[in-house]
Amino acid sequence: MAKKEQQKSIEKEIQIPEGIQIEIAEGIVKVKGEKGEDTRKIVTKRIVAEAKEGKVTIKPNPKVKKPSKTEKKLINTLQAHINNMIKGVTEGYEYKLKICSSHFPMSVNLKGDTVEVTNFIGEKTPRTTKIKQGSEVKIDGDLITVTSINKETAGQTAAEIEKLTKRARFDRRIFMDGIYIIEKAGVPIKWAK
């Protein structure tokens, strides 16, 4: 009796909002909404998830004899991922970056599926990075906007663009040339004082 109560206590439920379709089959979660479709693979066999009757239930695999903290952590992680997927297919994720060039007139351009930075600190060779599949990049003056329905894809694309202008052993409070993330998924970054 105590075992069943323990198993129920770490079980999580997510209510499926209107206009969202969630399918879970063979360890793959598919979430469809007005902005598109996002998929994610459940990488562990220690937990199982099923979608029915307007909700998603995540619980330990019945083959696991005694669920532990590990299963609880995996359940909470999958719950967070599914919530992020639901938000992504309804609202989407947007990251903003600012282009700062005080010493050299740096230019940032889109060339197909790559972002190219030319004349960064006077360099002759342009720096480039590929845009992750599933994300969209727009450049408007000194602002770069990265949008995607997948939070990880948008964040990774923004991080790789920021990393393009990273310089080792330079204090960015003094040498400010570069590209910096100023907003993550709609939340402005608070700068250290």
Secondary structure, 3 states (H helix, E strand, C coil): CHHHHHHHHCCEEEECCCCCEEEEECCEEEEEECCEEEEEECCCCCEEEEEECCEEEEEECCCCCCCCHHHHHHHHHHHHHHHHHHHHHHCCEEEEEEEECCCCCCEEEEECCEEEEECHHHCCCCEEEECCCCEEEEEECCEEEEEECCHHHHHHHHHHHHHHCCCCCCCCCCCCCEEEEEEECCEECCCCC
